[in-house]
């Protein structure tokens, strides 16, 4: 052939694909002169399902492109492509389907590879886009778009590790093909050095795996759901009309009157299921779950030990594995899909007032994620009544602050109560009336209504848990999870590696070894490391809190030296505010550190399954984060001001720092400040700002990298990205543990110390309204689609919630009795008050001290700071006066108040516990209508099988009758005919004798 000729020849449809497919381009094949003769790799498995040329294709045109270039028709590549064929990316919906546009992509494997710049340039010129084909290149055994090398160009030298990874991929992908999956490779992407393997599960594989997994699928049988009657029906209809504006506009959220009967899928009973549309019978969530199960159990044995997909990911053989999103969620001409619908009706701040489309969330993300958002929705709804009662309690405190006798006595300057110095030397005597603002503010949170609110919140927690159990059962019924039991998961790759290492060690000693497993002896070093590590982390938290205490004491002493009266008056507020901010910063930093440490401690334990790993990780992370978040609050609530001593005999730290005291109005006000700042700060900074800011920052960095690449390679980046390329740039799903953890810590803030901060439920409610939409937006737009996981409950988190609810009763009992002045006021009112009122209560709680009894070097430097000489000063405690025989000893009033406090704790705890258990007992876990529907399903399923058996029996009886009639006919037939009757089927065949 001459160089200047355009050589066109026709290939028959039966031509072997292995010879020509590697050079096809949008319906036009570029055939290098020696490429068609490249032999296939020896031992390469060829799967016929990859040769997917449409049957109606009669032939393929082969054009020598070099001839076109030489005669001057070298147009821009995109122009040439558009003139020869339509865009093949549109046929496969930009990566949602294989290149044939028929087989749906169910899963994606991503890997890194190395190639030369020349090969990459040629790949852009010689893309293979028309049909899924078998590559002839050594490292591309799968069909799809591959990288071809120029003539004479040698393959770039790969190092040992790259070759080893490539060999493992080839073996693993071959095993996937043997398992029945269909694969297609694409290395010609906009992301340099990244290759994608697209996986499709055909119908027979889906049926087989659905039967293995015992997936409940809807049958043809439909039944009527029991509807309410009478008054309840009218009430429900009214509620539906009222709530209609706040219902999401999705089909799955509409109330259903009929439901399909579900049954575990079986290939033998396919006639029970509606298989009219096989493409949609298994939705995308179920298809990806099935493929993931195959990926987990398929192994690669070329490594030192058997490697599943988790090991291959951990060793860098593959860099990512994920199912695809259904499509785009924004933009023009976007086809309707579940992701777009979720973005509009769920993941938008504009629909914050609407219910969540939980059924659609479950359909798209799976049961486990659906249960998380359902739980978060129930928790947020239950916060509404708690917030209303908390606001009422706060308003009650505001309304009665002017009527509170103790705070009025403290603010009355006529009482002229002189208080002892707050620190040694530099601090002078001070008037109690100067603490008027603190006393009035304390009443907002320390009043009789807070006791009622504590009881209410304890019952609220019990009601919330029962409500969630009932909601969970309704979801189990709707999602066909009744009777679902989680089977033991596949062993983790790390566990298998440890077991193999152990068995190899024993092989040297014994020729025959039983199946090994890790025992407590094997894990003892890890257990010891865990114990020491957790103790160290808890000790570190205590040390930091102790350091903040030293800061408070030293800063208070330094500010007290201030010469300005305003500086001295604001000492307590300044110290408290700055110390709380320091605590907040430390808590946020340690939260991230403790999360990483908890994961490392769990990894060295080598749990057997992913479920065991998750439960152990949750326990460690919760323990460390609980201690980190609540230790400063526990200090203020139960330890501050308890070990101060008295004037003349104070307790010192390091012989120089005097222990800090509570404010004249008590420590409850400071506890409220500490709790509110830490709670609001964590929610604002850690939960919201980090969740919004960090993904945005990562997205911006990726945008800058893409922009830099576009400037270097403009042509390649002009084409639209495939779906799997777009999803690869999203953040990988890291599990639900962080999402649950922040809500559980918040639940602790709402319940544990609610007696000191009645507005905690309100702030939690406002946060959760944003949190739901924030998490939804993150799942829909910023994360790769997670693998759907079946689950019937929220797992270990339910036990943690119950534990916090029980602990909240005890803590609130101690806060009311020991931190607030509720018990001392009751004791004074019923034992010491002369007229049955609170007049004189402040004076009753103060003890007297003779200033002449100060230790040397501790008396105020300026004793005349108030303008007069002080002989007796007062301090808050129950002690004998200086004129008593046992001066400064603890008085009988102290023991009376202590006895009343302990009695209150016992009575409050047992009473509230009993009421909580009563609520738990009186509310059934399973709603009555749901139990009836479950029973109805069982009865209907039995009827279906009974009818099927009856049909079989009738058919057998019909056959037997026919056989009997045939037998009679044979007996009465002419002797000229011979009879041949089979014994098993009783069939009779007659033949003429003369034939």
BAKE-245240 format. One record per residue (C-alpha): residue in one letter; x, y, z. Coordinates in steps of 0.1 Angstrom, whole numbers, padded with zeros to 4 digits, always signed. Each point is the difference from the previous one (the first is absolute). Layout:
AXYZ
...
! end
This chain:
X+0000+0000+0000
X+0013+0034-0010
X+0006+0025+0027
X-0024+0026-0015
X-0029-0024-0003
X-0030-0002+0022
X-0004-0037+0004
X-0036-0012+0009
X-0007-0036+0004
X-0029-0019+0014
X+0004-0025+0028
X-0026-0027+0004
X-0021-0001+0032
X+0016-0032+0009
X+0035+0014+0002
X+0018-0008+0032
X-0002+0029+0023
X+0034-0006+0016
X+0017+0011-0032
X-0017+0033-0007
X-0019+0013+0030
X+0029+0017+0016
X+0001+0027-0027
X-0037+0009-0004
X-0011+0036+0005
X-0036+0011+0001
X-0010-0024-0027
X+0032+0007-0020
X+0030-0023+0006
X+0035+0013-0001
X+0021-0030-0009
X+0038+0004+0005
X+0018-0022-0025
X+0014-0024+0026
X-0026+0003+0028
X-0025-0025-0014
X+0026-0027+0002
X+0007+0004+0037
X-0005-0033+0016
X-0021-0004+0031
X+0017-0008+0033
X+0005-0037+0006
X-0024-0014+0024
X-0023+0030-0001
X-0036-0010+0006
X-0024+0012-0027
X-0036+0005+0011
X-0026+0000-0028
X-0022+0024+0018
X+0026+0028-0007
X-0003-0004-0037
X-0031+0021-0001
X-0002+0012-0035
X-0036+0005-0009
X-0014-0028-0021
X-0014+0024-0026
X+0035+0014-0007
X+0010-0014-0034
X+0035+0012-0002
X+0026+0026+0011
X+0017+0025-0021
X+0038+0002+0004
X+0016+0033-0010
X+0036+0007-0002
X+0001+0033+0019
X+0036+0007-0010
X-0011+0002-0036
X-0026+0026+0010
X+0026+0020+0019
X+0024-0001-0030
X-0025+0013-0025
X-0009+0030+0022
X-0033-0010+0016
X+0014-0001+0036
X-0029+0019+0017
X-0004+0006+0036
X-0007-0033+0017
X-0034+0010+0015
X-0011+0012-0035
X+0010-0032-0016
X-0018-0020+0027
X-0032+0019-0002
X+0000-0003-0038
X+0004-0038+0001
X-0022-0011+0028
X-0022+0012+0029
X+0015+0005+0035
X+0003-0035+0016
X+0001+0014+0035
X-0036+0010-0004
X-0009-0036-0009
X+0015-0012+0032
X-0015+0029+0020
X+0035+0013+0008
X+0012-0030+0019
X-0032-0014+0015
X+0000-0028-0026
X+0026-0021-0018
X+0011+0012-0034
X-0028-0020-0016
X-0025+0022+0018
X-0020-0030+0012
X+0018-0014+0031
X-0002+0021+0031
X+0031+0008+0020
X-0006-0014+0035
X+0035+0006+0016
X+0033+0017-0008
X+0035-0011+0009
X+0027+0027-0003
X+0038-0006-0003
X+0031+0020-0007
X+0023-0008-0029
X+0031+0015-0017
X+0002+0008-0036
X+0023+0022-0022
X-0011+0033-0013
X+0003-0012-0036
X-0024-0028+0007
X-0024+0024+0017
X+0001+0023-0031
X-0008-0029-0023
X-0028-0011+0023
X-0017+0034-0004
X+0003-0004-0038
X-0010-0037-0001
X-0029-0004+0024
X-0020-0031-0001
X-0036+0009+0005
X-0023-0020-0022
X-0005-0033+0016
X+0014-0020+0030
X+0030-0019-0014
X+0027-0023+0011
X+0034+0018+0004
X+0031-0016-0013
X+0024+0019+0022
X+0017-0020+0026
X-0013+0020+0030
X-0035+0004-0014
X-0019-0033+0000
X-0033+0017+0003
X-0021+0018-0027
X-0004+0037-0002
X+0021+0030-0008
X+0037-0008+0005
X+0034+0016-0006
X+0017-0010-0032
X+0037+0006-0008
X+0014+0015-0031
X+0019-0022-0025
X+0034-0008+0011
X-0006+0016+0035
X+0010-0024+0027
X-0023-0004+0030
X+0013+0022+0029
X+0020-0020+0026
X-0021-0008+0030
X+0015-0006+0034
X-0005-0032+0019
X-0028+0014+0022
X-0020+0013-0030
X+0003-0034-0018
X-0011-0018+0032
X-0030+0022+0003
X-0009-0005-0037
X+0003-0038+0004
X-0022+0000+0030
X-0026+0021-0018
X+0000-0023-0030
X-0005-0031+0022
X-0027+0017+0021
X-0019+0013-0030
X+0003-0035-0016
X-0016-0015+0031
X-0028+0026-0001
X-0007-0010-0036
X-0001-0037+0011
X-0025+0011+0027
X-0023+0012-0027
X+0007+0037+0000
X+0006+0020-0032
X+0028+0025+0000
X+0011+0028-0023
X+0031+0022+0004
X+0006+0036-0007
X+0034+0016+0003
X-0006+0029-0024
X-0013+0024+0025
X+0004+0036+0009
X+0018-0010+0032
X+0036-0007-0009
X+0013-0034+0012
X-0034-0013+0012
X-0017-0030-0015
X-0036-0012+0007
X-0015-0035-0001
X-0037+0001-0006
X-0019-0030+0015
X-0034-0013-0011
X-0020-0028+0016
X-0022-0019-0025
X-0034-0013+0009
X+0010-0035+0008
X+0027+0013+0025
X-0025+0023+0016
X-0025-0028+0005
X+0027-0023+0014
X+0014+0025+0025
X-0035+0012+0010
X-0008-0035+0010
X+0033-0004+0019
X-0006+0033+0019
X-0037-0009+0006
X-0011+0033-0013
X-0037+0006+0005
X-0016+0011-0033
X-0036+0010-0007
X-0022-0027-0015
X-0030+0003-0023
X-0023-0004+0029
X-0014+0033+0014
X-0021+0005+0031
X-0020+0028+0016
X+0017+0018+0030
X-0023+0002+0030
X-0015+0035+0002
X-0012+0018+0031
X-0038+0005+0004
X-0023+0024+0017
X+0014+0028+0020
X+0037-0010-0006
X-0006+0001-0037
X-0014+0036+0002
X+0029+0011+0022
X+0026-0015-0024
X-0017+0017-0030
X+0001+0033+0018
X+0036-0004+0009
X+0009-0009-0036
X-0017+0031-0013
X+0018+0022+0026
X+0034-0015-0007
X-0004-0002-0038
X+0021+0032-0006
X+0030-0015+0020
X-0001-0034-0017
X+0028-0005-0027
X-0012-0004-0035
X+0012-0035-0007
X-0021-0030-0009
X+0016-0022+0027
X-0012+0023+0027
X-0037-0002-0008
X-0022-0021+0023
X-0006-0035-0015
X-0032-0020+0002
X+0014-0031-0016
X+0033-0018+0004
X+0017-0028-0020
X+0007-0032+0019
X+0038-0006+0003
X+0018-0032+0001
X+0038-0010-0001
X+0009-0003-0036
X+0004-0035-0014
X+0008-0011-0035
X-0023-0030+0003
X-0029+0023+0009
X+0005+0027-0026
X-0036-0003-0010
X-0010+0016+0033
X+0017+0033-0009
X-0009+0026-0025
X+0028-0003-0026
X-0017+0019-0028
X+0029+0026+0001
X+0032-0017+0010
X+0020+0032-0004
X-0018+0016+0029
X-0008-0030+0022
X+0034+0004+0018
X+0005+0037+0005
X+0034+0017-0001
X+0005-0003+0038
X-0006-0037+0000
X+0021-0006-0031
X+0030+0018+0016
X-0005-0020+0032
X+0001-0033-0019
X+0031+0010-0019
X+0018+0011+0032
X-0008-0034+0016
X+0017-0017-0030
X+0030+0024+0002
X+0004-0008+0038
X+0001-0038-0005
X+0020-0001-0032
X+0037-0003+0008
X+0033+0005-0017
X+0025-0028+0009
X+0031+0013-0017
X+0008+0020+0032
X+0016-0016+0031
X-0035-0006+0013
X-0035+0000-0014
X-0011+0036-0008
X-0036+0013-0004
X-0010+0034-0011
X+0007+0016+0035
X+0035-0014-0001
X+0006+0011-0035
X-0011+0035+0009
X+0021+0001+0031
X+0031-0011-0020
X-0005+0025-0028
X-0008-0025-0027
X-0033+0019-0004
X-0003+0036+0012
X-0037+0001+0003
X-0032-0021-0004
X-0035+0015+0000
X-0034-0002-0016
X-0011+0029-0023
X-0025+0027+0008
X-0031-0001-0022
X+0010+0031-0019
X+0004+0038+0003
X-0020+0019+0026
X+0002+0034-0016
X+0004+0016-0034
X-0020+0004-0032
X-0017-0029-0017
X+0007-0024+0029
X-0020-0031-0002
X-0023-0006+0030
X+0016-0024+0025
X-0001-0008+0037
X+0031+0020+0008
X-0015+0032-0016
X-0033-0006+0019
X+0019-0004+0033
X+0019+0032-0007
X-0032+0019-0006
X-0022-0014+0027
X+0025-0010+0027
X+0035+0015-0003
X-0011+0036-0003
X-0001+0026+0028
X-0032+0013-0016
X-0020-0031+0011
X+0012+0000+0036
X-0036+0002+0012
X-0010-0032-0019
X+0001-0036+0011
X+0028-0021-0014
X-0008-0024-0028
X+0014-0029+0020
X-0012-0027-0024
X+0018+0016-0029
X+0031+0004+0021
X-0001-0037+0008
X-0006-0008-0037
X+0030+0019-0010
X+0025-0005+0028
X-0012-0032+0017
X-0015-0009+0034
X+0029+0009+0022
X+0002+0037-0011
X-0038+0002-0003
X-0002-0011+0037
X+0025+0027+0010
X-0020+0028-0016
X-0033-0015+0013
X+0015+0000+0036
X+0013+0035-0004
X-0034+0012-0012
X-0018-0017+0029
X+0025+0015+0025
X-0004+0035-0016
X-0038-0003+0002
X+0002-0010+0037
X+0021+0030+0007
X-0030+0023-0008
X-0020-0007+0032
X+0032-0001+0021
X+0009+0035-0015
X-0034+0014+0008
X+0001-0012+0036
X+0036+0013+0004
X-0011+0034-0013
X-0029+0001+0024
X+0024-0009+0029
X+0024+0028-0010
X-0029+0025-0003
X-0012-0010+0034
X+0034+0008+0014
X+0000+0034-0018
X-0035+0007+0013
X+0008-0008+0037
X+0034+0015+0003
X-0013+0031+0016
X-0020-0020+0025
X+0030-0022+0010
X+0007+0009+0037
X+0036-0014+0001
X+0011+0020-0030
X-0018+0031+0013
X+0019-0004+0034
X+0033-0003-0018
X-0007+0032-0021
X-0012+0020+0030
X+0028+0023+0009
X-0015+0007+0034
X+0010-0034+0012
X+0037+0011+0000
X+0014-0036-0001
X+0038+0001-0003
X+0015-0030-0017
X+0034-0015+0006
X+0027+0005-0027
X+0000-0022-0031
X+0038-0004+0000
X+0029+0005+0023
X+0017+0035+0005
X-0010+0017-0033
X-0038-0005+0005
X-0018+0021+0025
X-0034-0002+0017
X-0031+0005-0022
X-0037+0006+0003
X-0025-0028-0007
X-0022+0025-0019
X+0027+0003-0027
X-0010-0036-0011
X-0036+0010-0006
X+0001-0006-0037
X+0014-0035+0004
X-0027-0008+0026
X-0028+0012-0022
X+0013-0019-0030
X+0004-0032+0020
X-0038+0001+0008
X-0007-0004-0037
X+0013-0035+0001
X-0001-0008+0037
X-0037+0000+0009
X-0026-0026+0010
X-0011-0004-0037
X+0034-0015-0009
X-0007-0029+0023
X-0032-0007-0019
X+0019+0004-0033
X+0026-0026+0011
X-0028-0025+0007
X-0017+0009-0033
X+0033-0005-0020
X+0005-0034+0017
X-0034-0011-0011
X+0005+0016-0034
X+0032-0021-0005
X-0020-0032+0008
X-0028+0011-0023
X+0024+0008-0028
X+0016-0035+0002
X-0034-0017-0001
X-0012+0022-0028
X+0030-0008-0020
X-0004-0038+0005
X-0036+0003-0013
X+0012+0021-0030
X+0027-0025-0007
X-0025-0029-0001
X-0022+0020-0024
X+0030+0005-0023
X+0010-0037+0003
X-0035-0009-0012
X+0000+0025-0028
X+0035-0009-0012
X-0007-0038+0002
X+0026-0005+0028
X-0023-0021+0023
X+0018-0032+0008
X+0033+0013-0014
X+0030-0013+0020
X+0035+0012-0007
X+0022-0028-0010
X+0037-0002+0010
X+0020+0022-0023
X+0031-0010-0019
X+0032+0001+0020
X+0020+0032-0004
X+0031-0001-0021
X+0022+0009+0029
X-0015-0028+0021
X+0007-0025-0028
X+0035+0012-0003
X+0007-0005+0037
X-0016-0034+0000
X+0022-0010-0030
X+0031+0013+0017
X-0009-0020+0031
X-0006-0032-0020
X+0033+0004-0020
X+0019+0002+0033
X-0016-0032+0012
X+0007-0018-0033
X+0037-0001+0009
X-0008-0019+0032
X-0029-0022-0011
X-0007-0015-0034
X-0038+0001+0004
X-0017+0029+0016
X-0037+0006+0007
X-0017+0031-0012
X+0015+0029+0020
X-0017+0029+0016
X+0012+0029+0022
X-0004-0005+0037
X+0003+0023+0030
X+0036-0009+0004
X+0008+0012-0036
X-0018+0032+0008
X+0013+0006+0035
X+0027+0025-0011
X-0027+0020-0018
X-0023-0002+0030
X+0027+0012+0023
X+0008+0028-0025
X-0036+0010-0001
X-0003+0001+0038
X+0031+0020+0005
X-0009+0023-0029
X-0035+0007+0012
X+0012+0006+0036
X+0027+0024-0014
X-0025+0019-0021
X-0025+0004+0029
X+0029+0011+0022
X+0010+0025-0027
X-0035+0014+0000
X+0001+0004+0038
X+0034+0016-0002
X-0013+0026-0025
X-0030+0008+0022
X+0024+0003+0030
X+0021+0024-0021
X-0030+0021-0008
X-0008+0001+0037
X+0035+0013+0007
X-0006+0026-0027
X-0032+0011+0016
X+0015+0004+0035
X+0032+0018-0012
X-0019+0023-0024
X-0025+0009+0028
X+0028+0009+0023
X+0017+0021-0027
X-0031+0019-0009
X-0008+0006+0037
X+0032+0021+0002
X-0015+0024-0026
X-0003+0035+0014
X-0032+0008-0019
X-0033-0009+0018
X-0016-0011-0033
X+0029-0025-0005
X-0005-0014+0034
X-0038-0003-0004
X+0003-0019-0032
X+0026-0025+0011
X-0025-0030+0004
X-0016+0006-0034
X+0033+0005-0018
X+0015-0031+0015
X-0030-0022-0006
X-0005+0011-0037
X+0037-0004-0010
X+0003-0034+0018
X-0031-0014-0017
X+0014+0012-0034
X+0033-0018+0007
X-0020-0031+0010
X-0020+0002-0033
X+0031+0002-0022
X+0017-0029+0019
X-0031-0021-0003
X-0003+0006-0038
X+0037-0009-0005
X+0000-0030+0022
X-0032-0013-0016
X+0018-0004-0033
X+0031-0015+0017
X-0020-0024+0020
X-0020-0011-0031
X+0033-0010-0017
X+0014-0017+0031
X-0032-0020+0005
X+0002-0012-0036
X+0037-0010+0005
X-0007-0018+0032
X-0028-0019-0016
X+0021-0010-0030
X+0027-0016+0021
X-0026-0021+0017
X-0007-0016-0034
X-0038-0006+0004
X-0013-0029-0022
X-0029+0018-0018
X-0009+0035-0011
X-0028+0000+0025
X+0023-0009+0029
X+0024+0027-0012
X-0027+0026-0001
X-0014-0008+0035
X+0034+0000+0016
X+0009+0033-0017
X-0032+0016+0011
X+0005-0011+0036
X+0035+0014+0002
X-0007+0032-0019
X-0031+0007+0021
X+0018-0006+0033
X+0028+0024-0009
X-0022+0027-0015
X-0024-0003+0029
X+0027+0006+0025
X+0015+0028-0022
X-0033+0018-0004
X-0014-0003+0036
X+0030+0001+0023
X+0001+0038+0003
X-0038+0000+0006
X+0003-0027+0027
X+0027+0021+0017
X-0022+0031+0002
X-0031-0020+0010
X+0014-0022+0027
X+0036+0010+0010
X+0004+0038-0002
X-0004+0016+0034
X-0002-0033+0019
X+0036-0002+0012
X+0007+0037+0007
X+0005-0001+0037
X-0009+0031+0020
X+0016+0034+0007
X+0031-0005+0021
X+0003-0037-0012
X-0003+0000-0038
X+0010-0029-0022
X+0029+0008-0023
X+0013-0015-0033
X+0038-0002-0001
X+0000+0020+0032
X-0007+0032-0018
X-0033-0001-0019
X-0032+0001+0020
X-0029-0022-0012
X-0027+0020-0017
X-0034+0006+0016
X-0035+0001-0015
X-0017+0033-0005
X-0022+0013+0028
X-0031-0011-0020
X+0015-0035-0003
X+0018-0020-0028
X-0032-0007-0020
X+0003+0033-0019
X+0036-0009-0009
X-0010-0035-0010
X-0027+0015-0023
X+0027+0023-0017
X+0024-0030-0004
X-0027-0023-0014
X-0014+0026-0024
X+0033+0011-0015
X+0014-0035-0004
X-0033-0013-0015
X-0005+0029-0024
X+0036+0002-0009
X+0003-0037-0009
X-0032+0002-0020
X+0010+0032-0018
X+0037-0007-0006
X+0004-0038-0001
X-0034-0012-0012
X-0009+0027-0025
X+0030+0021-0009
X+0023-0030-0005
X-0026-0020-0019
X-0006+0029-0024
X+0035+0016-0001
X+0023-0031-0004
X-0020-0015-0030
X-0001+0034-0016
X+0037+0005+0005
X+0008-0035-0015
X-0024+0007-0029
X+0018+0034-0006
X+0034-0017+0000
X-0012-0026-0025
X-0014+0028-0022
X+0034+0018+0000
X+0018-0033-0010
X-0026-0005-0028
X+0004+0036-0012
X+0038-0005-0001
X-0004-0031-0021
X-0025+0016-0024
X+0026+0027-0008
X+0025-0027-0009
X-0024-0023-0018
X-0030+0020-0012
X-0012-0024-0027
X-0004-0030+0024
X-0019+0020+0026
X-0025+0014-0025
X-0019-0033-0001
X-0026-0007+0027
X+0012-0022+0028
X-0014-0035+0004
X-0021-0008+0031
X+0027-0021+0016
X+0026+0028-0005
X-0023+0025+0017
X-0007-0024+0029
X+0037-0008+0004
X+0006+0037+0008
X-0025-0001+0028
X+0009-0008+0036
X-0001-0036+0010
X-0026-0011+0026
X+0016-0003+0034
X-0029-0017+0018
X-0028+0012+0023
X+0021-0001+0032
X+0009+0038-0001
X-0036+0009-0007
X-0014-0021+0028
X+0027+0011+0024
X-0007+0037-0002
X-0037-0006+0005
X+0006-0023+0030
X+0023+0026+0017
X-0027+0026-0007
X-0026-0023+0016
X+0022-0001+0031
X+0001+0038+0001
X-0038+0001-0002
X-0006-0026+0027
X+0029-0003+0024
X+0002+0036+0013
X-0034+0013-0011
X-0008+0012+0035
X+0026+0027-0004
X-0009+0011-0036
X-0037-0004-0009
X+0006+0016-0034
X+0023-0029-0011
X-0028-0018-0019
X-0008+0032-0019
X+0035+0004-0013
X+0002-0037-0008
X-0032+0003-0020
X+0013+0030-0020
X+0033-0018-0007
X-0017-0032-0011
X-0023+0018-0025
X+0032+0012-0017
X+0018-0033+0006
X-0025-0021-0018
X+0002+0020-0032
X+0037+0004+0003
X+0005-0038+0003
X-0024-0005-0028
X+0018+0024-0023
X+0033-0017+0009
X-0013-0035-0008
X-0017+0011-0033
X+0025+0024-0015
X+0034-0003+0017
X+0005-0037+0008
X+0004-0031-0022
X-0030-0022+0001
X+0004-0024+0030
X-0007-0037-0004
X-0035-0007+0013
X+0001-0020+0032
X-0030-0018+0014
X-0008+0006+0037
X-0031-0002+0021
X+0012+0023+0029
X+0026+0026+0009
X+0021-0026+0017
X+0022+0009+0030
X-0011+0036-0001
X-0033-0010+0015
X+0017-0015+0031
X+0021+0032+0004
X-0031+0022-0001
X-0017-0022+0026
X+0032+0003+0022
X+0001+0038-0003
X-0037+0001+0009
X+0006-0020+0032
X+0031+0021+0008
X-0019+0032-0006
X-0024-0008+0029
X+0029-0005+0025
X+0019+0031-0012
X-0030+0023+0001
X-0008-0013+0035
X+0035+0010+0012
X-0001+0033-0019
X-0033+0010+0017
X+0010-0012+0034
X+0037+0010+0002
X+0006+0027-0027
X-0032+0021+0004
X-0014+0015+0032
X-0033-0018-0004
X+0006-0023+0030
X+0015+0026+0024
X-0030+0022-0008
X-0025-0028+0009
X+0019-0008+0032
X+0000+0036+0010
X-0037+0004-0009
X-0012-0029+0020
X+0025-0002+0029
X+0015+0034+0007
X-0024+0027-0014
X-0018+0019+0028
X-0029+0012-0022
X-0001-0027-0027
X+0016+0022-0026
X+0035+0003-0016
X+0009+0031+0019
X+0034-0005+0018
X+0011-0028-0023
X+0031+0018-0013
X+0012+0008+0036
X-0007-0037+0010
X+0024-0013-0027
X+0028+0023+0010
X+0025-0007+0027
X+0021+0026+0019
X+0038+0004+0003
X+0021+0021+0023
X+0026+0018-0022
X+0025-0003+0029
X+0002-0037-0008
X+0015+0004-0034
X+0032-0019-0006
X+0032+0021-0002
X+0004+0015-0034
X-0036-0007-0012
X-0018+0030+0013
X-0010+0028-0025
X+0027+0026-0007
X-0026+0027+0001
X-0025-0008+0028
X-0016+0034-0002
X-0009-0003-0037
X-0038+0002+0009
X+0006+0032+0021
X-0003-0016+0034
X+0018-0025+0021
X-0014-0036-0003
X+0001-0023+0030
X-0025-0027-0011
X-0003-0012-0036
X-0024-0026-0014
X+0005-0030-0023
X-0024-0026-0014
X+0001-0031+0021
X-0017-0017+0029
X+0026+0004+0028
X+0000+0010+0037
X+0006+0038+0007
X+0033+0012+0014
X-0017+0006+0034
X-0010-0037+0003
X+0020-0025+0020
X+0006-0021-0031
X+0006+0030-0023
X+0001-0006-0037
X-0010-0036+0003
X-0028-0014-0022
X-0033+0009+0015
X-0031-0022+0004
X-0017+0019-0028
X+0025-0014-0024
X-0009-0036+0009
X-0037+0007-0002
X+0004+0015-0035
X+0022-0029-0010
X-0025-0026+0012
X-0027+0018-0019
X+0021+0001-0032
X+0008-0038+0002
X-0037-0008+0007
X-0010+0021-0030
X+0024-0018-0023
X-0013-0034+0011
X-0037+0010-0003
X+0004+0019-0032
X+0021-0027-0017
X-0024-0029+0010
X-0031+0019-0008
X+0011+0012-0034
X+0014-0035-0008
X-0033-0016+0009
X-0019+0025-0021
X+0024-0006-0029
X-0004-0038+0003
X-0038+0005+0002
X+0000+0020-0032
X+0022-0028-0016
X-0025-0026+0011
X-0032+0017-0008
X+0010+0009-0036
X+0003-0032-0021
X+0031-0003-0022
X-0020-0011-0030
X-0030+0020-0011
X-0032-0020+0000
X-0008+0007-0036
X+0035-0011-0011
X-0002-0033+0019
X-0034-0006-0017
X+0015+0007-0034
X+0030-0023+0007
X-0024-0028+0010
X-0021+0007-0030
X+0031-0003-0023
X+0008-0034+0015
X-0035-0013-0005
X-0001+0012-0036
X+0033-0015-0008
X-0012-0034+0014
X-0031+0004-0022
X+0021+0006-0030
X+0021-0031+0005
X-0030-0021+0009
X-0017+0010-0033
X+0032-0008-0018
X+0001-0035+0016
X-0037-0005-0007
X+0006+0009-0037
X+0028-0025-0002
X-0021-0027+0016
X-0029+0007-0024
X+0024-0001-0030
X+0014-0033+0012
X-0036-0014+0005
X-0009+0012-0036
X+0031-0018-0014
X-0008-0032+0020
X-0036+0001-0014
X+0013+0004-0035
X+0024-0029+0005
X-0027-0022+0013
X-0022+0007-0030
X+0029-0007-0023
X+0006-0032+0018
X-0037-0011-0004
X+0002+0009-0037
X+0031-0021-0003
X-0018-0030+0016
X-0030+0003-0023
X+0021+0005-0032
X+0002-0024-0030
X+0024-0030+0006
X+0017+0011-0033
X+0015+0029+0019
X+0029-0004+0024
X+0000+0020+0032
X+0030+0018+0015
X-0009+0016+0033
X+0025+0015+0022
X-0003-0009+0037
X+0011+0033+0015
X-0022+0023-0021
X-0027-0026-0009
X+0001+0011-0036
X-0012-0023-0028
X+0014-0001-0035
X-0017-0022-0027
X+0016-0013-0031
X-0015-0022-0028
X+0013-0036+0000
X+0004-0001-0038
X+0023+0030-0001
! end
